[in-house]
Amino acid sequence: MEITPVNPIVNQADPDAGRAKFKEVAIALEASFLAEMLKYAGHGESRSSFGGGAGEDAFTSLLVRERASLMAENGGIGLAEQIIDSMMRRAENV
């Protein structure tokens, strides 16, 4: 008896449900990547003049993360779509 592997995320009857789950994960990954890029680009640094002091420093990382999430949800740099396509191809081959 041959046992075929079953991917719990991709249902052959409803592949759109699997794509939606992959999209959620891919957008989160792209948001993490964009947050790191924004941080290294200097978007997380305090301004020297008219800065918010310790309060600004405490919440800057949250602002950078939220900006990255919004960017990823609105198309970002296209990384999420590439990840989704790759995961869908791999799921079909399982």
C-alpha positions as CSV (number, residue, x, y, z in Angstrom):
1,M,0.0,0.0,0.0
2,E,1.4,3.4,-1.0
3,I,1.0,6.3,1.3
4,T,0.9,9.7,-0.3
5,P,2.0,12.7,1.8
6,V,-0.7,15.2,2.5
7,N,0.0,18.9,2.9
8,P,-2.3,20.1,5.7
9,I,-2.2,23.6,4.4
10,V,-3.1,23.0,0.7
11,N,-6.4,21.2,0.1
12,Q,-6.7,20.0,-3.5
13,A,-10.4,20.8,-3.4
14,D,-9.8,24.4,-2.3
15,P,-6.3,25.6,-3.3
16,D,-7.4,29.2,-2.5
17,A,-7.6,28.4,1.2
18,G,-4.0,27.2,1.1
19,R,-2.9,30.3,-0.8
20,A,-4.5,32.6,1.8
21,K,-2.6,30.9,4.6
22,F,0.7,31.1,2.6
23,K,-0.1,34.8,1.9
24,E,-0.5,35.5,5.6
25,V,2.9,33.9,6.4
26,A,4.7,35.5,3.4
27,I,3.5,39.0,4.3
28,A,4.7,38.5,7.8
29,L,8.1,37.4,6.5
30,E,8.3,40.4,4.1
31,A,7.3,42.7,6.9
32,S,10.2,41.4,9.1
33,F,12.6,41.8,6.2
34,L,11.4,45.4,5.5
35,A,11.6,46.3,9.2
36,E,15.3,45.3,9.2
37,M,15.9,47.3,6.1
38,L,14.2,50.3,7.5
39,K,16.2,50.1,10.7
40,Y,19.5,49.9,8.8
41,A,18.4,52.8,6.5
42,G,18.1,55.0,9.6
43,H,14.4,55.1,10.1
44,G,14.7,53.9,13.7
45,E,17.2,56.6,14.8
46,S,16.3,59.5,17.0
47,R,16.6,63.0,15.6
48,S,19.2,65.2,17.2
49,S,17.2,68.3,17.2
50,F,13.6,68.4,18.4
51,G,13.7,64.7,19.2
52,G,11.4,63.0,21.6
53,G,14.1,61.9,23.9
54,A,13.8,58.6,25.9
55,G,10.1,58.2,25.0
56,E,10.8,58.3,21.3
57,D,13.7,55.8,21.7
58,A,11.4,53.4,23.6
59,F,8.7,53.3,20.9
60,T,10.8,53.7,17.7
61,S,11.1,50.0,17.1
62,L,7.3,49.6,17.2
63,L,6.9,52.4,14.7
64,V,9.4,50.9,12.3
65,R,7.7,47.5,12.6
66,E,4.3,49.0,12.0
67,R,5.5,50.9,8.9
68,A,7.1,47.7,7.6
69,S,3.8,45.7,8.1
70,L,1.8,48.4,6.3
71,M,4.3,48.4,3.5
72,A,4.1,44.6,3.2
73,E,0.3,44.5,3.3
74,N,0.1,47.0,0.5
75,G,2.4,45.2,-1.9
76,G,5.8,45.9,-0.4
77,I,8.7,45.1,-2.7
78,G,7.1,42.0,-4.2
79,L,8.9,39.5,-1.9
80,A,5.7,38.1,-0.5
81,E,4.3,37.2,-3.9
82,Q,7.5,35.4,-4.8
83,I,7.4,33.5,-1.5
84,I,3.7,32.5,-2.1
85,D,4.4,31.3,-5.6
86,S,7.3,29.2,-4.4
87,M,5.4,27.7,-1.6
88,M,2.4,26.9,-3.8
89,R,4.7,25.2,-6.4
90,R,6.3,23.2,-3.6
91,A,3.0,22.2,-2.1
92,E,1.7,21.0,-5.4
93,N,4.8,18.7,-5.8
94,V,4.3,17.1,-2.4
